[in-house]
Amino acid sequence: MRGIVRLAGLLLGLAFGDATAQTIYKLQPGDTLQLWLAQEPELAREVVIGPDGWMSFPLAGHIKGAGLSVSELEGQLIERLKVYFNDKPNLTVMLRPNSQHQQLVYVTGEVVRPGEYPYRANMTVLHCVSVSGGLYRTTLLAADQDRSILVRRQVEQSQMRLEELKARIIRLETEIREERSIATPEALAASPALAQEQSLLNARMEALDMEERAKNQANDLAEGTATAMREQADTLSKRVDLAKRRLQSINSLVAKGGAESSQQSLQEGVIAELEGQISRLQSEMMVAERARIAEIARYESVRQERRTQLLIELGAARREQDDTAARLADSTRIMAIYDANEAVSQQRERRVIAYHIVRFVEGEMRELEATEMTPVLPGDLLRVFYSDTDNIRGAAAAGRSAVPQNPPIVELSAAVAQ
């Protein structure tokens, strides 16, 4: 009987012990509270205590909830709200069921996925870093690294293309002016693109010279033929004059009876034949002259078409130069971003990783140095950052903690525990 009474007392003590523990439970970062205000139903909401221990509620503002019991927090909120109501605010604060069992730790800084993570027994700094994706070693993803190689190649290709286009434009402008040299020998030796365009200009000028020589030869031949035909026509004209004088003599003799009329007819036929030859020569001379004029016109037309084609090529080259320069500017800007990120990554590689734990100790927020094997407690905020080696050595020699030279890239407040 005495044992039964002792067991009942023990069970009763445990029951009262649990109730007492629930009554004096102190709020912690990550706890979720449900608040209702009878006078203003719209203000009903859930509030999460942040990793710094603070929370906020409309009209009441910011209030430090960590370390208070639910009733203590409710009293402070009522005290702040009563100035807005004639009657005492009818406020109810409840800890969301099982909220106190959702133990979390928070990781921020140089990790892949900063945020909040479930706490596990015997959790260390290294565990926190692992669950948050590990250390953030580079700002470039693998795809970005491949892209940077392509962009760098595009920059090089655009630069080479701009050199080629610049040389082409110089050659086209020189060819339009009908000049024969696009640059000095020193510049040609220093620039393969200029040397190539000079070779092309030389070939085109040689072809133009050949065409010019052929035109001149054809013109000289036409001039020689025309001269010969004019001389032949002059000779025939003289023969016609002579034949006409003889005809006059024959006509006089015929009139006096000293010659037969047949001689008169024969001489007239000779004159007609000579005049026909002169007429044919004049026709041939006119045809030859028209052919010469047509050849000159054709040559001038070819030269004009060539000049027009050069102007078209020059315009196309300038447009391509503008487009290439614009693409080069874009690629250069992108490459500058990649280079800057790579420089940051290389700088990080030369630094060492450091850890600080932000923790409530005796109701105060403290920042403690930590190592990979330092135990982590529920509600801790782990800050991961890179620190210069010289800074750490100097701090150790001076007996003080190392202060991060660069703030963490990502600083997160506590996320809502769902």
QUIPE-V826837 format. One record per pair of residues at least 12 apart in sequence whose ideal C-beta (glycine too) atoms are under 10 Angstrom apart, sorted by the first residue. I is the first residue (numbers start at 1). GAP is how many residues later the second one is. If there is no record, write none. Layout:
i = [I & I]
gap = [GAP & GAP]
//
This chain:
i = [22 & 22 & 22 & 22 & 23 & 23 & 23 & 24 & 24 & 24 & 25 & 25 & 25 & 25 & 26 & 26 & 26 & 26 & 26 & 26 & 26 & 26 & 26 & 26 & 27 & 27 & 27 & 27 & 27 & 27 & 27 & 27 & 27 & 27 & 27 & 27 & 27 & 27 & 27 & 27 & 28 & 28 & 28 & 28 & 28 & 28 & 28 & 28 & 28 & 28 & 28 & 28 & 28 & 28 & 29 & 29 & 29 & 29 & 29 & 29 & 29 & 29 & 29 & 29 & 29 & 29 & 29 & 29 & 29 & 29 & 29 & 29 & 29 & 29 & 29 & 29 & 29 & 29 & 30 & 30 & 30 & 30 & 30 & 30 & 30 & 30 & 30 & 30 & 30 & 30 & 30 & 30 & 30 & 30 & 30 & 30 & 30 & 30 & 31 & 31 & 31 & 31 & 31 & 31 & 31 & 31 & 31 & 31 & 31 & 31 & 31 & 31 & 31 & 32 & 32 & 32 & 32 & 32 & 32 & 32 & 32 & 32 & 32 & 32 & 32 & 32 & 32 & 32 & 33 & 33 & 33 & 33 & 33 & 33 & 33 & 33 & 33 & 33 & 33 & 33 & 33 & 33 & 33 & 33 & 33 & 34 & 34 & 34 & 34 & 34 & 34 & 34 & 34 & 34 & 35 & 35 & 35 & 35 & 35 & 35 & 35 & 35 & 35 & 35 & 35 & 35 & 36 & 36 & 36 & 36 & 36 & 37 & 37 & 37 & 37 & 37 & 37 & 37 & 37 & 37 & 37 & 37 & 37 & 37 & 37 & 38 & 38 & 38 & 38 & 38 & 38 & 39 & 39 & 39 & 39 & 39 & 39 & 39 & 39 & 39 & 40 & 40 & 40 & 40 & 40 & 40 & 40 & 40 & 42 & 43 & 43 & 43 & 43 & 43 & 43 & 44 & 45 & 45 & 46 & 46 & 46 & 46 & 47 & 47 & 47 & 47 & 47 & 47 & 48 & 48 & 48 & 48 & 48 & 48 & 48 & 48 & 48 & 49 & 49 & 49 & 49 & 49 & 49 & 49 & 49 & 49 & 49 & 49 & 50 & 50 & 50 & 50 & 50 & 50 & 50 & 50 & 50 & 50 & 51 & 51 & 51 & 51 & 51 & 51 & 51 & 51 & 51 & 51 & 51 & 51 & 51 & 51 & 51 & 51 & 51 & 52 & 52 & 52 & 52 & 52 & 52 & 52 & 52 & 53 & 53 & 53 & 53 & 53 & 53 & 53 & 53 & 53 & 53 & 54 & 54 & 54 & 54 & 55 & 55 & 55 & 57 & 57 & 57 & 57 & 57 & 57 & 58 & 58 & 59 & 59 & 59 & 59 & 59 & 59 & 59 & 60 & 60 & 60 & 60 & 60 & 60 & 60 & 60 & 60 & 61 & 61 & 63 & 63 & 63 & 64 & 64 & 64 & 65 & 65 & 66 & 66 & 66 & 66 & 67 & 67 & 67 & 67 & 68 & 69 & 70 & 70 & 70 & 71 & 72 & 73 & 73 & 74 & 74 & 74 & 74 & 74 & 75 & 75 & 76 & 77 & 77 & 77 & 78 & 78 & 78 & 96 & 99 & 100 & 102 & 102 & 102 & 102 & 102 & 102 & 103 & 103 & 103 & 103 & 103 & 103 & 103 & 103 & 103 & 104 & 104 & 104 & 104 & 104 & 104 & 104 & 104 & 104 & 104 & 105 & 105 & 105 & 105 & 105 & 105 & 105 & 105 & 105 & 105 & 105 & 105 & 105 & 105 & 105 & 105 & 105 & 105 & 106 & 106 & 106 & 106 & 106 & 106 & 106 & 106 & 106 & 106 & 106 & 106 & 106 & 107 & 107 & 107 & 107 & 107 & 107 & 107 & 107 & 107 & 107 & 107 & 107 & 107 & 107 & 108 & 108 & 108 & 108 & 108 & 108 & 108 & 108 & 108 & 108 & 108 & 108 & 108 & 109 & 109 & 109 & 109 & 109 & 109 & 109 & 109 & 109 & 109 & 109 & 109 & 109 & 109 & 109 & 109 & 109 & 109 & 109 & 109 & 109 & 110 & 110 & 110 & 110 & 110 & 110 & 110 & 110 & 110 & 110 & 110 & 110 & 110 & 110 & 110 & 110 & 110 & 111 & 111 & 111 & 111 & 111 & 111 & 111 & 111 & 111 & 111 & 111 & 111 & 111 & 111 & 111 & 112 & 112 & 112 & 112 & 112 & 112 & 112 & 113 & 113 & 113 & 113 & 113 & 113 & 114 & 114 & 114 & 114 & 114 & 114 & 114 & 114 & 114 & 114 & 114 & 114 & 115 & 115 & 115 & 115 & 115 & 115 & 115 & 116 & 116 & 116 & 116 & 116 & 116 & 116 & 116 & 117 & 117 & 117 & 117 & 117 & 117 & 118 & 118 & 118 & 119 & 119 & 119 & 119 & 119 & 120 & 120 & 121 & 121 & 122 & 122 & 123 & 123 & 123 & 123 & 123 & 124 & 124 & 124 & 124 & 124 & 124 & 124 & 125 & 125 & 125 & 125 & 125 & 125 & 125 & 125 & 125 & 125 & 125 & 125 & 125 & 126 & 126 & 126 & 126 & 126 & 126 & 127 & 127 & 127 & 127 & 127 & 128 & 128 & 128 & 128 & 128 & 128 & 128 & 128 & 128 & 129 & 129 & 129 & 129 & 129 & 130 & 132 & 132 & 135 & 135 & 135 & 135 & 136 & 136 & 136 & 136 & 136 & 136 & 136 & 137 & 137 & 137 & 137 & 138 & 138 & 138 & 138 & 138 & 138 & 138 & 139 & 139 & 139 & 139 & 139 & 139 & 139 & 139 & 139 & 140 & 140 & 140 & 140 & 140 & 140 & 144 & 144 & 144 & 145 & 145 & 145 & 147 & 147 & 148 & 148 & 148 & 148 & 148 & 148 & 148 & 149 & 150 & 150 & 151 & 151 & 151 & 151 & 151 & 151 & 151 & 151 & 152 & 152 & 152 & 152 & 152 & 153 & 154 & 154 & 154 & 154 & 154 & 154 & 154 & 155 & 155 & 155 & 155 & 155 & 155 & 155 & 156 & 156 & 157 & 157 & 157 & 157 & 158 & 158 & 158 & 158 & 158 & 158 & 158 & 158 & 158 & 158 & 159 & 159 & 159 & 159 & 160 & 160 & 160 & 161 & 161 & 161 & 161 & 161 & 161 & 161 & 161 & 162 & 162 & 162 & 162 & 162 & 162 & 162 & 163 & 163 & 163 & 163 & 164 & 164 & 164 & 164 & 164 & 164 & 164 & 164 & 164 & 164 & 165 & 165 & 165 & 165 & 165 & 165 & 165 & 165 & 165 & 165 & 165 & 166 & 166 & 166 & 166 & 166 & 166 & 167 & 167 & 167 & 167 & 167 & 167 & 167 & 167 & 167 & 167 & 167 & 167 & 167 & 167 & 168 & 168 & 168 & 168 & 168 & 168 & 168 & 168 & 168 & 168 & 168 & 168 & 168 & 169 & 169 & 169 & 169 & 169 & 169 & 169 & 169 & 170 & 170 & 170 & 170 & 170 & 170 & 170 & 170 & 170 & 170 & 171 & 171 & 171 & 171 & 171 & 171 & 171 & 171 & 171 & 171 & 171 & 171 & 171 & 171 & 172 & 172 & 172 & 172 & 172 & 172 & 172 & 172 & 172 & 172 & 172 & 172 & 173 & 173 & 173 & 174 & 174 & 174 & 174 & 175 & 175 & 175 & 175 & 175 & 175 & 175 & 175 & 175 & 175 & 175 & 176 & 176 & 176 & 176 & 176 & 176 & 178 & 178 & 178 & 178 & 179 & 179 & 180 & 180 & 180 & 180 & 180 & 181 & 181 & 181 & 181 & 182 & 182 & 182 & 182 & 182 & 182 & 182 & 183 & 183 & 183 & 185 & 204 & 204 & 208 & 208 & 208 & 211 & 211 & 211 & 211 & 212 & 212 & 214 & 214 & 215 & 215 & 215 & 215 & 215 & 215 & 215 & 218 & 218 & 218 & 218 & 218 & 219 & 219 & 219 & 219 & 221 & 221 & 222 & 222 & 222 & 222 & 222 & 222 & 222 & 223 & 223 & 225 & 225 & 225 & 225 & 226 & 226 & 226 & 226 & 226 & 228 & 228 & 229 & 229 & 229 & 229 & 229 & 229 & 230 & 230 & 230 & 232 & 232 & 232 & 232 & 232 & 233 & 233 & 233 & 233 & 233 & 233 & 233 & 233 & 234 & 234 & 235 & 235 & 235 & 235 & 236 & 236 & 236 & 236 & 236 & 236 & 236 & 236 & 236 & 237 & 237 & 237 & 237 & 238 & 239 & 239 & 239 & 239 & 239 & 239 & 239 & 240 & 240 & 240 & 240 & 240 & 240 & 240 & 240 & 241 & 241 & 242 & 242 & 242 & 243 & 243 & 243 & 243 & 243 & 243 & 243 & 243 & 243 & 244 & 244 & 244 & 244 & 244 & 244 & 246 & 246 & 246 & 246 & 247 & 247 & 247 & 247 & 247 & 247 & 247 & 248 & 249 & 249 & 250 & 250 & 250 & 250 & 250 & 250 & 250 & 251 & 251 & 251 & 251 & 344 & 344 & 347 & 347 & 347 & 348 & 348 & 349 & 350 & 350 & 350 & 351 & 351 & 351 & 351 & 351 & 351 & 351 & 351 & 351 & 351 & 352 & 352 & 352 & 352 & 352 & 352 & 352 & 353 & 353 & 353 & 353 & 353 & 354 & 354 & 354 & 354 & 354 & 354 & 354 & 354 & 354 & 354 & 354 & 354 & 354 & 354 & 354 & 354 & 354 & 355 & 355 & 355 & 355 & 355 & 355 & 355 & 355 & 355 & 355 & 355 & 355 & 356 & 356 & 356 & 356 & 356 & 356 & 356 & 356 & 356 & 356 & 356 & 356 & 356 & 357 & 357 & 357 & 357 & 357 & 357 & 357 & 357 & 357 & 357 & 358 & 358 & 358 & 358 & 358 & 359 & 359 & 359 & 359 & 359 & 359 & 360 & 360 & 360 & 360 & 361 & 365 & 367 & 367 & 367 & 368 & 368 & 369 & 369 & 369 & 370 & 370 & 370 & 379 & 381 & 381 & 381 & 383 & 383 & 383 & 383 & 384 & 384 & 384 & 384 & 385 & 385 & 385 & 385 & 385 & 385 & 385 & 385 & 386 & 386 & 386 & 386 & 386 & 387 & 387 & 387 & 387 & 387 & 388 & 388 & 388 & 388 & 389 & 390 & 391 & 391 & 391 & 392]
gap = [47 & 48 & 73 & 78 & 46 & 47 & 48 & 45 & 47 & 48 & 44 & 45 & 70 & 75 & 39 & 40 & 41 & 42 & 43 & 44 & 46 & 74 & 334 & 337 & 22 & 26 & 28 & 37 & 38 & 39 & 40 & 41 & 42 & 43 & 45 & 46 & 66 & 68 & 72 & 73 & 21 & 23 & 25 & 37 & 38 & 39 & 71 & 72 & 75 & 76 & 332 & 349 & 350 & 351 & 19 & 20 & 21 & 22 & 23 & 24 & 25 & 26 & 36 & 37 & 75 & 76 & 77 & 87 & 329 & 330 & 331 & 336 & 349 & 350 & 351 & 352 & 385 & 388 & 18 & 19 & 20 & 21 & 36 & 69 & 70 & 72 & 73 & 74 & 75 & 76 & 86 & 89 & 348 & 349 & 384 & 385 & 386 & 387 & 16 & 17 & 18 & 24 & 34 & 35 & 39 & 64 & 65 & 68 & 69 & 71 & 73 & 348 & 386 & 14 & 15 & 16 & 17 & 62 & 63 & 64 & 65 & 66 & 67 & 68 & 70 & 384 & 385 & 386 & 12 & 13 & 14 & 15 & 16 & 22 & 24 & 32 & 37 & 40 & 41 & 44 & 60 & 61 & 62 & 63 & 66 & 12 & 13 & 58 & 59 & 60 & 61 & 62 & 63 & 65 & 12 & 20 & 22 & 23 & 25 & 38 & 39 & 42 & 56 & 57 & 58 & 59 & 54 & 55 & 56 & 57 & 58 & 20 & 21 & 22 & 23 & 40 & 41 & 44 & 47 & 48 & 52 & 53 & 54 & 55 & 56 & 47 & 49 & 51 & 52 & 53 & 54 & 42 & 45 & 46 & 47 & 48 & 49 & 50 & 51 & 52 & 18 & 19 & 41 & 44 & 45 & 49 & 50 & 51 & 16 & 14 & 15 & 16 & 17 & 38 & 48 & 48 & 12 & 13 & 48 & 50 & 53 & 370 & 16 & 18 & 26 & 46 & 49 & 369 & 17 & 48 & 51 & 365 & 366 & 367 & 368 & 369 & 370 & 14 & 15 & 16 & 17 & 18 & 19 & 24 & 50 & 330 & 365 & 368 & 12 & 14 & 15 & 16 & 56 & 331 & 363 & 364 & 365 & 366 & 15 & 53 & 54 & 55 & 57 & 65 & 307 & 308 & 309 & 314 & 328 & 329 & 330 & 361 & 362 & 363 & 364 & 12 & 14 & 306 & 308 & 313 & 329 & 361 & 362 & 12 & 13 & 14 & 15 & 307 & 310 & 311 & 312 & 326 & 361 & 12 & 311 & 359 & 360 & 18 & 22 & 359 & 16 & 20 & 23 & 24 & 34 & 36 & 23 & 26 & 18 & 21 & 22 & 24 & 25 & 26 & 30 & 16 & 17 & 18 & 19 & 20 & 21 & 24 & 29 & 31 & 16 & 19 & 13 & 14 & 17 & 12 & 299 & 301 & 12 & 28 & 294 & 297 & 299 & 313 & 293 & 295 & 296 & 297 & 295 & 26 & 23 & 24 & 25 & 22 & 21 & 20 & 22 & 15 & 17 & 18 & 19 & 20 & 16 & 18 & 17 & 12 & 14 & 16 & 12 & 13 & 15 & 321 & 318 & 278 & 14 & 16 & 17 & 276 & 315 & 316 & 15 & 16 & 17 & 18 & 20 & 274 & 275 & 276 & 314 & 12 & 13 & 14 & 15 & 274 & 275 & 276 & 310 & 311 & 313 & 12 & 13 & 14 & 15 & 18 & 20 & 22 & 23 & 26 & 27 & 252 & 271 & 272 & 273 & 274 & 275 & 276 & 277 & 22 & 26 & 252 & 270 & 273 & 274 & 275 & 276 & 277 & 306 & 307 & 308 & 309 & 18 & 21 & 22 & 24 & 25 & 26 & 269 & 273 & 274 & 275 & 276 & 277 & 303 & 305 & 24 & 250 & 273 & 274 & 275 & 276 & 277 & 300 & 301 & 302 & 303 & 304 & 305 & 20 & 23 & 26 & 27 & 244 & 245 & 246 & 247 & 272 & 273 & 274 & 275 & 276 & 277 & 295 & 298 & 299 & 300 & 301 & 302 & 303 & 19 & 25 & 26 & 27 & 238 & 241 & 243 & 244 & 273 & 274 & 275 & 276 & 294 & 296 & 298 & 299 & 300 & 17 & 18 & 19 & 20 & 21 & 22 & 23 & 24 & 25 & 271 & 272 & 273 & 297 & 298 & 299 & 17 & 20 & 21 & 22 & 23 & 24 & 25 & 18 & 19 & 20 & 21 & 23 & 297 & 18 & 19 & 22 & 268 & 269 & 270 & 294 & 295 & 296 & 297 & 298 & 301 & 16 & 17 & 18 & 295 & 297 & 299 & 300 & 16 & 265 & 296 & 298 & 299 & 300 & 301 & 302 & 13 & 14 & 15 & 259 & 265 & 298 & 13 & 260 & 299 & 257 & 258 & 259 & 260 & 261 & 256 & 258 & 254 & 257 & 253 & 254 & 252 & 253 & 254 & 255 & 257 & 246 & 247 & 248 & 249 & 250 & 251 & 252 & 230 & 231 & 232 & 245 & 246 & 247 & 248 & 249 & 250 & 251 & 255 & 257 & 259 & 229 & 245 & 246 & 247 & 248 & 250 & 245 & 246 & 248 & 249 & 255 & 227 & 229 & 242 & 244 & 246 & 248 & 252 & 254 & 256 & 224 & 226 & 243 & 253 & 255 & 242 & 250 & 252 & 213 & 218 & 249 & 251 & 209 & 212 & 248 & 250 & 272 & 273 & 274 & 208 & 211 & 212 & 216 & 203 & 204 & 206 & 207 & 208 & 210 & 211 & 198 & 199 & 201 & 202 & 203 & 205 & 206 & 209 & 270 & 197 & 198 & 201 & 202 & 204 & 205 & 193 & 194 & 197 & 193 & 196 & 197 & 187 & 191 & 186 & 187 & 189 & 190 & 191 & 193 & 194 & 189 & 181 & 184 & 179 & 180 & 181 & 182 & 183 & 184 & 186 & 187 & 179 & 182 & 183 & 186 & 187 & 178 & 173 & 174 & 176 & 177 & 178 & 180 & 181 & 172 & 173 & 175 & 176 & 177 & 179 & 180 & 172 & 175 & 167 & 170 & 171 & 174 & 165 & 166 & 167 & 168 & 169 & 170 & 171 & 172 & 173 & 174 & 165 & 169 & 172 & 173 & 32 & 33 & 164 & 32 & 159 & 160 & 162 & 163 & 164 & 166 & 167 & 31 & 158 & 159 & 162 & 163 & 165 & 166 & 28 & 29 & 30 & 31 & 27 & 28 & 29 & 30 & 32 & 33 & 153 & 156 & 157 & 160 & 28 & 151 & 152 & 153 & 154 & 155 & 156 & 157 & 158 & 159 & 160 & 25 & 27 & 28 & 31 & 151 & 155 & 15 & 16 & 20 & 21 & 24 & 25 & 26 & 27 & 28 & 29 & 30 & 31 & 33 & 150 & 14 & 25 & 26 & 28 & 29 & 32 & 145 & 146 & 148 & 149 & 150 & 152 & 153 & 13 & 28 & 144 & 145 & 148 & 149 & 151 & 152 & 12 & 13 & 17 & 21 & 23 & 24 & 27 & 28 & 31 & 147 & 12 & 22 & 23 & 25 & 26 & 27 & 28 & 29 & 30 & 33 & 139 & 142 & 143 & 146 & 25 & 29 & 137 & 138 & 139 & 140 & 141 & 142 & 143 & 144 & 145 & 146 & 137 & 141 & 144 & 23 & 24 & 27 & 31 & 22 & 25 & 26 & 29 & 30 & 33 & 131 & 132 & 135 & 138 & 139 & 130 & 131 & 134 & 135 & 137 & 138 & 27 & 30 & 125 & 129 & 22 & 26 & 18 & 21 & 22 & 25 & 29 & 17 & 20 & 21 & 24 & 12 & 13 & 15 & 16 & 18 & 19 & 20 & 12 & 14 & 15 & 13 & 102 & 106 & 94 & 95 & 98 & 88 & 91 & 92 & 95 & 87 & 91 & 81 & 85 & 80 & 81 & 83 & 84 & 85 & 87 & 88 & 73 & 74 & 77 & 78 & 81 & 73 & 76 & 77 & 80 & 67 & 71 & 66 & 67 & 69 & 70 & 71 & 73 & 74 & 65 & 69 & 59 & 60 & 63 & 67 & 58 & 59 & 62 & 63 & 66 & 53 & 57 & 51 & 52 & 53 & 55 & 56 & 59 & 51 & 52 & 55 & 45 & 46 & 49 & 52 & 53 & 44 & 45 & 46 & 47 & 48 & 49 & 51 & 52 & 44 & 47 & 39 & 42 & 43 & 46 & 37 & 38 & 39 & 40 & 41 & 42 & 43 & 44 & 45 & 37 & 38 & 41 & 44 & 36 & 31 & 32 & 34 & 35 & 36 & 38 & 39 & 30 & 31 & 32 & 33 & 34 & 35 & 37 & 38 & 30 & 33 & 28 & 29 & 32 & 24 & 25 & 26 & 27 & 28 & 29 & 30 & 31 & 32 & 23 & 24 & 26 & 27 & 30 & 31 & 17 & 21 & 24 & 25 & 16 & 17 & 19 & 20 & 21 & 23 & 24 & 19 & 14 & 18 & 12 & 13 & 14 & 15 & 16 & 17 & 18 & 12 & 13 & 16 & 17 & 62 & 65 & 39 & 41 & 59 & 38 & 58 & 37 & 36 & 38 & 39 & 34 & 35 & 36 & 37 & 38 & 39 & 40 & 41 & 54 & 55 & 34 & 35 & 36 & 37 & 39 & 40 & 50 & 19 & 31 & 32 & 33 & 34 & 15 & 16 & 17 & 29 & 30 & 31 & 32 & 33 & 34 & 37 & 38 & 41 & 47 & 48 & 49 & 50 & 51 & 13 & 14 & 15 & 16 & 17 & 19 & 21 & 27 & 28 & 29 & 30 & 32 & 12 & 13 & 14 & 25 & 26 & 27 & 28 & 29 & 45 & 46 & 47 & 48 & 52 & 12 & 13 & 17 & 18 & 19 & 20 & 23 & 24 & 25 & 26 & 21 & 22 & 23 & 24 & 25 & 17 & 18 & 20 & 21 & 22 & 23 & 17 & 19 & 20 & 21 & 16 & 16 & 14 & 16 & 34 & 12 & 33 & 26 & 32 & 33 & 12 & 13 & 14 & 35 & 31 & 32 & 33 & 21 & 24 & 25 & 28 & 20 & 24 & 25 & 26 & 17 & 18 & 19 & 20 & 21 & 22 & 23 & 24 & 18 & 19 & 20 & 22 & 23 & 15 & 16 & 17 & 18 & 19 & 14 & 16 & 17 & 18 & 13 & 15 & 12 & 13 & 14 & 13]
//
